[in-house]
Amino acid sequence: MANGWESKFVEASQIDQQEQIRTQEVFDAKERLGRLKAEEARKVQALQLTRARIREQLSRTSNERYTSLLNTELQQIDGELAKLA
C-alpha cells in the first residue's frame, strides 16, 4: 500500500513541477512582450522628438542645402515611424 501512495505522490509532484514550468514560461513570455513594447514606445518617442527638432530647424533656416538635408532626414524619420506604427 505504501508503494502505491509514494508513486502517486511522485506523479503529483512531477505534474506540479510541469505546471510551474509552464506558468513561468507564460510569465517570461509576457514579460518579454512588455519589454519589447516599452522599447518600441521609447523608439517612437525618440523619433517624434527628433522629428520636432528637425521641423524647428527647418523653420529657422534659409540655407537651401541645409533645408534639403533636413527634408531628407525628415522623410527618413517619417519612414521609420511608419514602420513602427
Beta strands, then each sheet from edge to edge (+ up, - down):
end
